[in-house]
Amino acid sequence: LNVTIRAIFDSKWNEILLAANKGKQISRFPEFVYSWLGNFQVDEKLRIIKRLEYTEKDTVSACQRLNILLGVEAGTSSKMWELHIFRDFLEENLALDELVFFLHCRFHLLRAPQLSIPTAGFCVTYFIGKERVVDLIEKVMHKYQLEEKRLLRKKLGEYNKDVYKSSNSYDSVMVLRILLEYYRKERKTIAIKLQEICNTSLDSQKTLKSSLSFDSFCEIFTNEFDKDMSEQDAATLYREAYIAGGKSVSPTSILVAFAQTNYWTKYLRLKGNISEPKYDSRGEFDLTNEKGRECDLVFRDWEKHEKFFGTIKNYLIECGCINILAYYEKVEGYIRWKGKEDPTKYDGKSMLQIDRMMWVLIVELWHTNEEKVQFSPNEEYKHDVKKEFDIYQRIAELFIPKLEALNRKEDKKVSAFGRSFHGLEEAPVFISPFGGSKRDISGSKDKGSGNQQAGNLSFLKRIKSLSYSINYSTI
C-alpha cells in the first residue's frame, strides 16, 4: 500500500509540473487516483510504474481500488503519516493548493521521485537526514523569523526523538505534514487579512446586503493582495464569487471562489533548491562560479536573438491572447533583467529552466502558426520539412540518453539498494515491511567488510525471494 501511495504521489507531481509548464488546470486528486489505479500499477520486483495490460485491466484495477479503500479505512496507527495524509487528500479534507505545496516540498526534500530511490520501495517509513530537513525548512520558510524556524526545528527534533529514538534521521512524511500545517496557518492568516480589507471597503455601505463592486474588488486585489493578477483572473474570480454569494460579493463568497477556481494554487509562491544567481560590482553575473556562468550563457543567447524574441511578442499581440502574452513577458522578462526578480514568482526555477519554458512556448506557437497557414498559397510561408526533423533529432540527442539512464533494471536497483548502505559509519534504521519492526540492514561493523557485505547480501536475498511471493499493494 505504501509503495502504491508513493507511486501515485510521484505521478501527481509529474502532472503538476506538466500542467504548470503548459498553463493547464490540475485535476482533482480523487479523480486522478481513480484513473491511476485503473491504468497503472507498481511492478512488484522492480518497484517502477508500469501500465496495466488490456487483459488484466478490469480485474487488477478493481482489486487495486479495493485495496486502497480498505487500506485507507484500516490505517489507524498514529505513526502512519503517509497513509493519513493520503486519505486527507483523497477525501479532499485538504485543498488542491495544499497538495501542490506538499508535493513541492516532498520533491525538494527527497530530491528525486521517491520510487527512483532504491531504498524507498522496500521501506514502510522512509527516513531522511537532518541536514536535508534543515535545508528544506530554510527554503520553504524563508519569509519567517529566525526564532520561528528554530522552534520548528526543535519541535521536529523532539517529536522524532520521542517516537523513533533518533536525532539524526527524520520520518520524511512527518516533516512534510508539519510543514503543511505551517502553510495552512499562513494561508488562514492571508484569508483573514483579505476579509478585513473587504469588510473595510464595505463599511461605507452600511447594509447587510451590501455587495463589493467590481472596481473595489480589483483595487483590493491589485493593491493589497496579488499585484500580478491578470484582468481575466480578476473577472473569473469576481463572477464565481458573485454566483457563490447569490448575486452578492462578500468576503465569504470570495474565499469560496478561491477554492472553486483553485486560485490559491496560482497564488502559491514557492522556493526550490535552485540557488539564486550572484552578481559582481557592475551588476553582471559572477563568472567565478558555475551558476553564474550558466546564467550568463542563457542571457548571452537571449541577447543574440533579442530581435527574434521581439517578433514573437508582436506575434502574440496579434493573436490577442492576454494570458499567453503575459506568461511570455514574464519568462522572457526574467532573462532580460538577468534574474533580478523575486524567484518565488517562478516557483524557484533556475534561469536555464525558465529559458526552456520560453522555448517550449515558442515551439507551441510555431505549431499553431503552421496550422493557420497550411492553406496559404503564399510561397514565403513554405518551409523545409527536413530541417524541422533535424530540430527534433537534436532534441532527441539531448533527451533520449537521460531517459535511457533512468531505465532501471532489477539487479541494478537491488545492488544499488545494498551499496547505498555500504561503508556508512552509522547504519540507517528503517521500519521493515516484513514485520513492522526496526531493523539494521548494514551488517555488523566490527566483523570486517567481508561479513558486512555478506550480511547485506543475505538480507537482499531475503527481499528478493519475498518480492516474488508478496503482493506489495496489499501491505
C-alpha positions in Angstrom: 0.0 0.0 0.0 2.8 2.4 0.9 4.6 1.8 -2.4 1.4 2.4 -4.4 0.8 5.6 -2.5 4.3 6.8 -3.2 3.9 6.0 -6.9 0.6 8.0 -7.0 2.3 11.0 -5.3 5.2 10.8 -7.8 2.8 10.7 -10.7 0.7 13.5 -9.4 3.8 15.7 -9.1 4.6 14.9 -12.7 1.1 16.0 -13.7 1.5 19.3 -11.7 4.8 20.1 -13.4 3.4 19.3 -16.9 0.3 21.4 -16.2 2.3 24.3 -14.9 4.6 24.3 -17.9 1.6 24.2 -20.3 -0.7 26.5 -18.3 -3.3 23.8 -17.9 -5.6 23.1 -15.0 -4.6 20.5 -12.4 -7.0 17.6 -12.0 -8.7 16.9 -8.6 -6.9 14.3 -6.6 -9.8 11.7 -6.2 -10.4 11.5 -9.9 -6.6 11.3 -10.5 -6.3 8.4 -8.1 -9.3 6.6 -9.6 -7.8 6.9 -13.1 -4.3 6.0 -12.0 -5.4 2.7 -10.3 -7.4 1.8 -13.5 -4.4 2.2 -15.8 -1.2 1.6 -13.8 0.4 -0.5 -11.1 3.7 -0.8 -9.3 5.9 -3.6 -10.6 6.4 -5.9 -7.5 10.0 -6.7 -8.4 11.4 -3.5 -10.0 9.4 -1.0 -8.0 8.6 1.1 -11.1 5.3 2.2 -12.5 4.0 0.0 -15.4 0.9 0.2 -17.4 -1.8 -2.5 -16.9 -2.2 -4.9 -19.8 -5.6 -4.8 -21.6 -6.4 -8.4 -20.5 -5.8 -7.7 -16.8 -7.2 -4.1 -16.6 -10.7 -4.9 -15.3 -9.6 -7.4 -12.6 -6.4 -5.7 -11.4 -7.9 -2.2 -11.4 -10.9 -3.3 -9.3 -8.5 -5.1 -6.9 -6.2 -2.1 -6.6 -9.1 0.3 -5.9 -10.5 -2.0 -3.3 -7.1 -2.4 -1.6 -6.6 1.4 -1.5 -10.1 1.9 0.1 -9.6 -0.9 2.6 -6.1 0.3 3.5 -7.2 3.9 3.9 -10.1 2.8 6.2 -7.9 0.4 8.2 -4.9 2.7 8.7 -5.5 4.0 12.2 -1.9 4.0 13.6 -0.8 7.5 14.6 2.7 6.8 13.1 1.3 6.1 9.6 1.7 9.7 8.4 1.8 8.7 4.7 -1.5 6.9 4.9 -3.2 9.6 6.9 -2.2 12.4 4.6 -3.1 10.4 1.5 -6.6 9.8 3.0 -6.9 13.6 3.7 -6.1 14.4 0.1 -8.3 11.6 -1.2 -11.3 12.7 0.8 -10.5 16.4 -0.1 -10.2 17.4 3.5 -7.1 19.2 2.2 -7.4 21.5 -0.8 -5.6 21.3 -4.1 -3.1 24.1 -3.3 -2.2 22.2 -0.1 -1.5 19.1 -2.3 0.7 21.2 -4.6 2.6 22.6 -1.6 3.0 19.2 -0.1 4.3 17.6 -3.3 6.6 20.5 -4.0 8.2 20.2 -0.5 8.3 16.4 -0.9 10.2 16.5 -4.1 12.7 19.1 -2.8 13.2 17.0 0.4 13.8 13.8 -1.4 15.4 15.5 -4.4 14.0 12.8 -6.7 10.8 10.9 -7.4 10.5 8.6 -4.3 10.3 5.3 -6.2 13.6 6.2 -8.1 15.4 6.0 -4.7 16.4 2.3 -4.3 15.5 2.0 -0.6 12.2 3.8 -0.9 10.5 0.8 -2.5 11.3 -1.5 0.4 10.5 0.7 3.5 7.3 1.4 5.2 8.8 4.5 6.8 11.4 6.4 4.8 13.8 8.4 6.8 15.8 11.4 5.7 18.9 13.1 7.1 18.8 16.1 9.4 20.8 18.3 7.0 18.2 18.0 4.3 15.4 18.7 6.7 17.1 21.9 7.9 17.8 22.9 4.3 14.1 22.5 3.4 12.9 24.5 6.3 15.2 27.3 5.4 13.9 27.4 1.8 10.2 26.9 2.5 10.1 29.2 5.5 12.4 31.9 4.0 9.9 34.6 5.0 9.6 33.5 8.6 11.7 34.9 11.5 14.7 33.0 12.7 13.0 32.2 16.0 10.1 30.6 14.3 12.3 28.4 12.2 14.3 27.5 15.3 11.2 26.5 17.2 10.1 24.3 14.2 13.4 22.5 14.1 13.2 22.0 17.9 9.6 20.6 17.6 10.6 18.2 14.8 13.7 17.0 16.8 11.7 16.4 20.0 9.0 14.5 18.2 11.4 12.4 16.2 13.4 11.5 19.3 10.3 10.5 21.3 8.8 8.4 18.5 11.8 7.0 16.6 14.6 7.4 19.2 16.8 9.2 16.7 18.1 12.7 16.4 19.9 12.4 13.1 17.2 11.0 10.8 13.6 12.0 10.4 10.4 10.4 9.1 10.2 12.3 5.8 6.3 12.4 5.7 6.1 13.6 9.3 8.4 16.5 8.4 6.2 17.3 5.3 3.0 17.1 7.3 4.2 19.6 9.9 5.4 22.0 7.2 2.0 21.7 5.6 0.4 22.8 8.9 2.6 25.9 8.8 1.4 26.6 5.3 -2.2 26.2 6.3 -1.7 28.6 9.1 -0.1 31.2 6.8 -2.9 30.8 4.3 -5.5 31.3 7.1 -3.7 34.5 8.1 -3.9 35.7 4.5 -7.6 34.8 4.3 -8.3 36.8 7.5 -6.4 39.8 6.1 -8.4 39.6 2.9 -11.7 39.5 4.9 -10.7 42.5 6.9 -9.8 44.5 3.8 -13.1 43.6 2.1 -15.1 44.5 5.2 -13.4 47.8 5.5 -14.4 48.5 1.9 -18.0 47.5 2.6 -18.3 49.6 5.8 -19.4 52.7 3.9 -22.5 51.0 2.5 -23.9 50.1 6.0 -26.2 47.4 4.8 -26.3 43.7 5.4 -27.0 43.0 1.7 -24.1 45.1 0.5 -22.0 43.7 -2.3 -18.5 44.6 -3.2 -18.3 46.3 -6.6 -16.0 45.0 -9.3 -13.9 48.2 -9.3 -13.4 47.8 -5.5 -12.6 44.1 -5.9 -9.9 44.8 -8.5 -8.5 47.7 -6.4 -8.2 45.5 -3.3 -6.5 42.6 -5.1 -4.1 44.6 -7.2 -3.0 46.9 -4.4 -3.2 44.7 -1.3 -3.2 41.1 -2.3 -1.9 40.0 -5.7 -0.3 42.6 -7.9 0.3 40.1 -10.6 -3.4 39.1 -11.0 -4.5 39.4 -14.6 -7.7 41.1 -15.7 -9.1 37.7 -16.9 -8.4 36.1 -13.5 -10.0 39.0 -11.7 -13.1 38.8 -13.9 -13.3 35.0 -13.3 -12.9 35.3 -9.5 -15.5 38.1 -9.3 -18.0 36.1 -11.3 -17.6 33.0 -9.2 -17.8 35.0 -6.0 -21.0 36.7 -7.4 -22.6 33.3 -8.1 -21.4 31.7 -4.8 -22.8 34.7 -2.8 -26.2 34.5 -4.5 -25.7 37.6 -6.7 -23.7 39.3 -3.9 -19.9 39.5 -3.5 -18.8 39.2 0.1 -15.6 38.2 1.8 -17.0 34.7 2.4 -18.1 34.2 -1.2 -14.6 35.4 -2.4 -13.0 32.7 -0.3 -15.5 30.1 -1.8 -14.5 31.4 -5.3 -10.8 30.9 -4.4 -11.5 27.3 -3.7 -13.6 26.7 -6.7 -11.2 28.3 -9.2 -8.0 26.8 -7.5 -6.7 30.4 -7.2 -4.8 29.5 -4.0 -2.7 27.2 -6.2 -1.9 30.1 -8.6 -1.1 32.4 -5.7 1.5 29.9 -4.3 5.0 31.4 -4.1 7.4 28.5 -3.8 11.1 28.5 -3.4 13.1 25.5 -4.7 16.6 24.1 -4.2 18.0 26.3 -7.0 20.5 28.8 -5.7 19.9 32.4 -6.9 22.4 33.9 -9.3 25.2 36.1 -7.9 26.4 39.3 -9.4 29.7 41.3 -9.4 30.1 45.0 -8.6 28.9 46.0 -12.1 25.6 44.1 -11.9 26.9 41.4 -14.3 26.8 37.7 -13.5 29.6 36.4 -11.3 31.6 34.2 -13.7 33.8 32.7 -10.9 31.2 30.0 -10.2 29.3 27.5 -12.3 25.9 29.0 -11.6 27.0 32.4 -12.8 28.5 31.0 -16.0 25.2 29.1 -16.7 23.1 32.2 -16.2 25.5 34.3 -18.3 25.2 31.7 -21.2 21.4 32.0 -21.1 21.5 35.8 -21.1 24.0 36.0 -24.0 21.9 33.6 -26.0 18.8 35.9 -25.4 20.9 39.0 -26.3 22.0 37.4 -29.5 18.3 36.7 -30.5 16.7 39.7 -29.0 15.1 40.8 -32.3 13.6 37.3 -32.7 12.1 37.4 -29.2 10.6 40.8 -30.0 9.0 39.3 -33.1 7.5 36.6 -31.0 6.0 39.2 -28.7 4.4 41.1 -31.6 3.0 37.8 -32.9 1.4 37.1 -29.5 -0.1 40.6 -29.5 -1.7 39.8 -32.9 -3.0 36.6 -31.5 -5.0 38.5 -28.9 -4.5 36.1 -26.0 -3.6 38.1 -23.0 -2.8 35.3 -20.6 -0.3 33.7 -23.0 1.2 37.1 -23.8 1.6 37.8 -20.0 3.2 34.4 -19.5 5.7 35.0 -22.3 6.5 38.5 -21.0 7.0 37.1 -17.5 9.5 34.4 -18.5 11.3 36.5 -21.2 11.5 39.4 -18.8 13.2 37.3 -16.1 16.0 36.6 -18.6 16.0 40.2 -20.0 16.6 41.6 -16.4 19.2 38.9 -15.6 17.1 37.2 -12.9 16.9 40.2 -10.7 13.4 39.4 -9.6 11.7 37.5 -6.8 12.5 33.8 -7.6 9.3 32.7 -5.8 7.3 34.2 -8.6 8.8 31.4 -10.8 8.4 28.6 -8.3 12.1 28.6 -7.5 13.1 27.7 -11.1 16.6 28.5 -12.4 17.2 30.8 -15.3 18.1 27.8 -17.5 14.7 26.1 -16.6 12.9 29.4 -17.4 14.7 29.6 -20.7 13.4 26.1 -21.6 9.9 27.1 -20.6 10.1 30.0 -23.0 11.4 27.9 -25.9 8.6 25.3 -25.2 6.1 28.1 -25.6 7.8 29.3 -28.8 7.6 25.7 -30.3 3.9 25.6 -29.5 3.3 29.0 -31.1 5.2 27.8 -34.2 2.9 24.7 -34.3 -0.3 26.8 -34.1 1.0 29.2 -36.8 1.7 26.2 -39.1 -2.0 25.2 -38.6 -3.1 28.7 -39.5 -1.1 29.0 -42.7 -1.4 25.4 -44.0 -3.8 26.5 -46.7 -2.0 29.7 -47.7 -0.8 29.8 -51.3 1.9 32.3 -50.4 5.3 30.8 -51.1 7.0 32.7 -48.3 5.2 30.5 -45.8 6.7 27.4 -47.2 9.5 25.8 -45.2 11.9 22.9 -45.5 10.4 19.9 -43.7 13.7 18.2 -43.4 15.1 21.0 -41.3 12.1 20.5 -39.0 13.1 16.9 -38.3 16.7 18.0 -37.8 15.5 20.1 -34.9 13.6 17.1 -33.4 16.8 15.0 -33.8 18.8 17.5 -31.8 16.2 17.4 -29.0 16.3 13.6 -29.1 20.1 13.6 -28.8 19.8 15.6 -25.6 16.7 13.9 -24.1 16.9 10.2 -25.0 20.2 9.4 -23.2 18.7 10.8 -20.0 15.6 8.7 -20.3 17.7 5.6 -21.0 19.7 6.3 -17.9 16.5 6.1 -15.9 15.6 2.7 -17.3 16.3 0.8 -14.1 16.6 -3.0 -14.1 16.0 -5.3 -11.1 19.6 -6.4 -10.5 21.0 -2.8 -10.7 18.3 -1.5 -8.4 18.8 -4.2 -5.8 22.6 -3.9 -5.9 22.2 -0.1 -5.5 20.0 -0.8 -2.5 22.9 -2.6 -0.8 25.6 -0.2 -1.9 23.7 2.8 -0.6 24.3 1.5 3.0 27.8 0.0 2.5 30.5 1.8 4.4 28.3 4.2 6.4 29.6 5.0 9.8 26.1 4.7 11.4 23.7 2.2 9.8 20.4 3.8 8.8 17.3 2.3 10.6 14.0 1.8 8.9 10.7 0.1 9.6 10.6 -3.2 7.7 7.6 -4.1 5.5 8.1 -7.7 6.6 7.2 -7.3 10.2 6.9 -3.6 11.1 10.0 -3.7 13.4 13.1 -1.5 13.2 15.9 -3.3 11.5 19.6 -2.6 10.9 20.5 -3.7 7.4 24.1 -2.7 7.2 25.6 -5.8 9.0 27.9 -5.7 12.0 30.7 -3.1 11.6 33.2 -4.8 13.9 33.3 -8.1 11.9 35.1 -6.7 8.9 33.9 -5.6 5.5 33.5 -9.2 4.3 31.0 -10.1 7.0 29.3 -6.8 6.4 28.8 -7.5 2.7 27.6 -11.0 3.5 25.1 -9.6 5.9 23.8 -7.2 3.2 23.6 -9.9 0.6 21.8 -12.2 2.9 19.2 -9.5 3.7 18.9 -8.6 0.0 18.4 -12.3 -0.9 15.5 -12.3 1.6 14.0 -9.2 0.0 14.4 -10.7 -3.5 12.8 -14.0 -2.6 9.9 -12.4 -0.8 9.3 -9.9 -3.7 8.2 -12.8 -5.9 5.6 -14.1 -3.4 4.2 -11.0 -1.7 1.7 -8.6 -3.2 3.0 -5.3 -2.0 -0.1 -3.4 -3.0 -1.9 -5.1 -0.1 0.8 -4.5 2.6 
